Amino acid sequence: MEIIVIPNRNDYGIAWCLEYGFEKISNGEQVAFVDFSREQYRYRKKSRYWIDRFVVRKPLINLYYQLVHKGKLREIPTLVGEKMSSQLMRSISVVADQAIKSSYAWNHGSSRVDLDALPKDLVEGEREIFLKVYASTVATIKKFSPSRVVTVNGRFVVDGAVVLAAKSLGVEYRLLERDSENLAYYAFFSISSQSDRDIQVHISESWKAAKGNKFLGRAQEIGRDYIVRKSKFRRTSSEVRLSHFGLTLKKLSKSVVFFPTSDIEFSLEPSTQDSSENFKNQEDAFQSVVKVANKMGLEVIVRTHPHPKNSHIGAEEDRIWSDLCRRFGTQFISSTSEISSYDLAMHSWSNVVHGSSIGAEIAFESLPIILTGEESYSHLAPELVARTETDLERKIATRVAIIEPNRLLAWGYYLSTGSRLMQYFKMSSATNIYYNGTLWAVPRKWFIFTVKILSSIKRIILGIKSINQ
């Protein structure tokens, strides 16, 4: 029997849990559900629970309750866990704090959230929830001996506690998550939805399936269309555009451009990379790039990830990287700069990418590109990966580039389609979730109207600020 844990009231997550359960049941396998959705900190205030119910008509959790009530799904009541020793609680609290940081990273722009800066009752409440869910999950596993524990995401407070409990008892766990731009698909991961190794397996499987179904030609077209649509490379001269920002083609030709990734979530699963062969993190990679570039007489330019829809995330990343650039004497280009990352990549001596999809886009153009560690697409072009500082220096010197860009079509195809097409639910947007032809999780019209008005006001305020500056 597999136990499927619903960690929160996110409609996407509930749809994935139910889809997974329905598929198992249709195959004659046994599953049981545990509902921890009321354990979210926000629902400790009953007013918040009723506000959420008032904002969304027919939330998907109601479908789950209906199916349980009708006997179509088996539900296991949440159990009270055994009292833990103070030593165990301390060790678990370390992981709990990382889960809290990940939970509030989007609000603060980075997973480097200072917990002391958060309200004390919030942090203590989230820790209490983590410990409670951990103990309850341990008790449930011991009582029912499931072959596998399934939940959503695995990086936040409730689902993170579920994963930690399964790992501590040596029980296999599976994480459900969206894995592409196509909302009609979902996937499950055996390590983490952030795991490049997990995603590489999915990419290989989807490409193999396309070949097996004699669908390769169409799959290649889909993959190419995705990469071309996602990237913004221009083949016209960009010297005029660059000059607006104090850059020249001559300066770029003697520069290494470093593209860091966003730092907005913490994975509870330790890195699967060998730390003796790979850079520990992107700051470690950046320092090695600076060291190598200085040795070769090249400049370093850092371009942070643009976040047009999440300005607070961009602002926090700009703060982190502008400080690093000042420390190491490198040029910094902010996330809000109008300069094109693709112009930089096209005219630089070489490009170094850590954890960003722009690496695949640059590689597809056969431009010099180095990856400082595993990426979701690095198995398709392993010659681009630098695992040591010596390897990094050699690749910068030789301006390594991909020889056969079409190898990356498998990556583009996967991100256009996904891993598993949902059979029971149909989703095309956040307000379009269908089950058996019935529309669920519909935001009320007044709420949609209010959000649009507030968004317009925000854009006007930001416009006025930019003019004043």
N, C-alpha and C positions, 0 to 999 in steps of 0.2 A: 504494500500500500504506500502511496505517496501522500504527503501532507502538503496542501497548498495554503500558504499564509497570505491573507489580504492585509497589507500593512497600513493602508490609508484609504481615503475616499477619492483619490484621483481616478477619474472615470477611465482613462486609458489603462491604468494598472489593473483595475477591476475587470475590464474587458479581456485583458491578456490572461488573467488568472482563470476566468470562466472559460475562455477559449481553450486554454491548456487542459482544464478539467474535462470539458466536453469531449475533446479529442481522445483523452485517455479512457473515458467511460465508453465511448463508441468502439474502442478497441478491446473492450471487455476487461479493462484494468480497474483496480480499486483506487479511489482517491477520497480524501476527506479534507474539508476546509476548516481553517481557524481564522476568525475575524478579530484582528487587532486594530481595526480602523478607528475605534473610539478612543484608542490610547494616544492619539496625537495630542501634543501639548495644547494646541489651539482649542481643543474641545473640552479642556478642563473648565473653561467658561461656557456654561450652557448657552449663553447668549450668542456665542460664535457659532455653535452648532445650529441654532435656529436661523441665524443670518444666512449661513451657507445653504440651508434648505429653502430659504425664501428666494435666494438669488438664482438657483438652478431648479428647473422643473423636471421632475422624473430623474433624479440622480441614479446612476447605475447601481449603487449599493442597494437601492430598493428592489431592483430586479433580482439581485442575489438573495435578499430576504424572502422574496416571493418563491423562488426556486427551492429554498430550504424549507419554507413553510409547507409547500406542496409535496415535499418528500423527494424531489428530483435531485437534490444534492445533499450529501451527508455533511453535517457540521459537528465539529468537536468543540465543546465549550472550553473557554480558556481556563487553564488550571493555575492554581496558586503554587509557586515554586517553593523549594526548600530554602531555609535561611542560609545565607552564604557567610563564609568566614570573612573577617576584615581584610585579610591578605588577598583573597580572591576578588573581593569587591574593589580593592585598589587597582588590581591588574586589569579588571574589566573596565573600570572608570577611565583608564588611559585610552582605550578604544572608543569608549562612549564619547569622550571629548572630541576625538577626530570625527566621529559621526555628526556631532553637533556642529562642528566647523563646516562640514560638507553641507549640512542642512541649511545653514544660514549664509553660505558663500555667495549665492546669487544676490542677496540683499546687501552684502558688504563688498562685492566685487572681487573677492579672492577667498581661497580656502585658508588663508593665513589670518583667520579671524581671531582677534584677541578676545578670549572668553571673558576676561575681566571687564571688557568694554560693553558686554551684553548685560541686560538686567539680571541681577543675581537670582531672582525667583525663576526666571526662564531657564537659566543654565542648570540650576538645582532640579527643576521640574523635569527637564529633558534627561538628566542623569538618572533620576528616579524611574522614569519610563523605560530607559534602556535596561536598567537592572531588573525591573519587573518583567519586561518582555523576555529577557534572557533567561531568567529563572523559570518562567512559565513554559518557554519553548523546551528547555532542558527536561522539565517534568513531563511534557507531552511526548517528547521523543522516547524517554525511558518507559512510559506507559504503553505506547502504541507501536514502538519499534518500526518506524517507517523505513522503506528502502531509500527514500529520497525526500528532502524538504525543498519546496519550491516557493519562491517569493519574487517580489519586484525590485529591481535595481540593486539593492544590497549595500548602498553606501550611506544611507541616512539612519536616523535614530532607531525606528522600529525594525525596519528590514535589516539594518546592520546588526542589531541584537540577535535576530533570528539566524543570520549567517554565522555569527560568532558561536552561538549555541550548537549549531549543527557541526561546525568545525571542531569544537571542543570535545564532541562525542564521537568524532570520526564518521559522521553520516554525510553522504554525498548531498550536495545542495545544487540547485539550479536557479538561475536568475533570469527573469523575464524582462525584456526591454525592447524598445523600438531600435532598429538597427539601420534604417535607411530613411530617405526622404518620403518614401511611399508608405502612407499610413495604413494601407490595406495589409501590410506585412508586420510581423513581429519576430522576435528571435529569443532563444534561451542560451545562456552562457554558463560555462562550468567553472570559470574563474571570476570574471567581472566583465561588465559591459564596457569597461575601460581597457580591458585586456587586449592588446594588439594580437597576441597569439590566438585568442578566441576568435577574433574577427577574421584573422588570416584563414582559419579553418573554414569559416562560413563562406569566405570569398572563393576558396578552392572548391568547396562543395557545390556552390551555385554555378560556377563555371563548368565544372565537370558534368553537372546535370544538363546545362545548355548544350554541351557537346553530345551527350548521350541522347538527347531528344532531337538531334540534328537541327538545333536552333542556333548554332554558332554564328552564322552570318548575321542574323538579326540581333543577337546578343552583342556582337562587336559594334553594330550601329548604335545600339542603346548606350553602350559604354562610352563610345566616342562622343555622342551627343551630350552625355552628362558632363564629361570633362570640359568640352568646348563651352558649354553653357555656363559652367561654374567658373571657369577662368575668364580673365578680362585682358588677355594679351592683345596688344595692338601692334601691327606691323609697320605703322607709320613712324616717322622720326619723332622722338619724344624730348629732344634736347631743349626745345622752347619751354615745355612744361616743367622740366627739371630745373631750368634756370630760375624759375619763380621761387624756388626753395633753396637757392644758393648751391645747387649741385650742377656739375658739368659732366659730360660723358667721359672726359679725361680723368676726373677725380673718381668716378664710379669704376672706371676700368682698372683702377688700382685699389679697389675696396672689396672687402668681403662683407656681404649683407647677412645679418643674422636675424632669422624670423623665429621668435619664441612662441610658445603656445599659451592658451588661456589657462589661468590657474584658478578654477572656480569649483572644483570638486576634489575630494580626497577619496582614494580607493582604499577600502578596508583590507583588501588583499595585497600583501607585500609584492613588490616588483618581481616578475619571473626572470628578470635579466640578471646575469652574473655581474655583480658590482665590480669584480676585478677586471672585467673586460669592457664594461660599458660605463659611460658617464653617469654619475649618481643621480643627477637631475639637470635641468636646463641651465641653472646658474653655473654648475660645474662645467658643462659643455661650453658655455659662453666664455668662461675664464680661460679655457684651453684654446678657444678660437682667438681670443685677444693675444695670448702668449705666442701662438704660432704666427699670427698675422704680423705682429711686431717684429718677430724674427725674420720674416720675409719682406719687410718694408711695405706692408699693405695696411690700409686703414680699415677700421671696423665700423659698420653702420648697423644700428639696431632699429628694426621697424616692429612696433608692437601691433598686436592683432586688432584690426578695426572692429568696433562694436556699435554699429549704427542704431541698433534697437535696445542696447543696454549701456547707456552712457556711464553709469556708475561703475560697471565692470571695467570699461576702458580707462576710466579715471584712476582706478586703483592699480591697474597694470602699468599705466604710465608713471605713476608714483614710484612703483617698485623698480622699473627699468631705467627711469631717468636717474634715480639714485645710483644704480649700478654703473650706468654710463659715465656719470661724474667721477665715480671712484676709479674707473679704469681708463678714463680719457678717451672714450669713444663717442661717436655722433649718435644722437637719439632722435628718432622720428616718431611722434606720438600717434596714437590710434585714431585721433581726429584729423590728422594732417590730410590734405587733399592730394598729396603726392601718391602716385600709384605704386603699390608693391610690385606690380608687374613691370613697370618701367625700371625700378631698381634691379629686379632680377634679370632683366634682359640685357643690361649694360654693365653689370658688375663683373669683377674678375671671377668670383665664385659666390655661391649662396649656401648657407648652412641653415638647416631647418631642424627644429626639435619639437616633435609632437604636433605638427600642423599639416593639414591637407594641402596647403599651398606647395608642399614639397612634391606631391604627385603632379600638380599642375605645371610646375617648373620643369620637372623631369619629362613630362609629355611633350614639352617644347624642345627637348634635347639640349637644354641649357645646363651649364655647370651647376651641380647640386650635390650636397652632402647631407646625409641623415645621421644625426648623433644618437643612434640607438634604434630599437625596433619601432616600426610604424605599422599601421594596419595594412599598408601596401608594400612594405620593404621586402617581403619575401618574393615579390614579383621583380625586384631589381636589387638583389643583395649586394651588388658591387658598389652601390651608393652609400652603404652604411659604414661609418667610421666608428670602430669600437675602442680605439685607444687614441691617445694624443699623437703618437707616431703615425698611426694610420690617417688621422685627420690632416697632419702636415703633408703627407704624401698626396692625399686626394686634393688638397687645396693647390699644391704645386702643379699637379698634372691637370687640373680643371676637369675632374672626372664628370662624365655625363652619361646618361643612359644611351645604349646603342640601338635598342629596339623599343621605341615608345609604345608600340601596340601591346606590349606585355601588360601595360597598365589598364587596358580595356576591361579586364576582369574586375578590377576595383571599381571602375565607373559603372559597370553593369550591376554589380552587387548593390551599390548605393542608390541606384535607380529603381531597383526592384525590391530586394530584401531577402530575408531568409525563408520565412514561412508565411504563406498566404493564409489569412484567417478565413475559416469556412463558416463560422457561426455569427461573426460580427462583421459589419461593413463600416469602415471609417474613412472619411475623406477630409475631415477637418475637426477642430476642437468642438464644433457644434453640430457634427454630423456622425453620430454613432447609432447604427441600426442593429436591432436584434429581431430576427423573424419579421422583418419588414416594418417594425415599429421604431420610431425615433425616440431616443433616450438622451438624457443629460443636456437638455436645452436651456441655455441661459435666457432668462426672462427679458422681454423686449426693452423694458425700462432700464435694465442693467446694461445691456449693449449700448443703448443710447447714451447713458451716463458716461460709460467708458470712452466713447467716441468724443464727447464734449470735453472731458478731462484731458484726453490725448491732444486735442486741438489747442486747448489752453496751454498745455506744456510746450508744444511746438512754438507757439507764439512767444512765450516767455524766453525760451532758448534763443529764438531769432532776435529778440530785443537785446538780450545779453551779448550775443555775438556782434551786433551792430555797435553797441556801446564800447566793446573792447577794441 
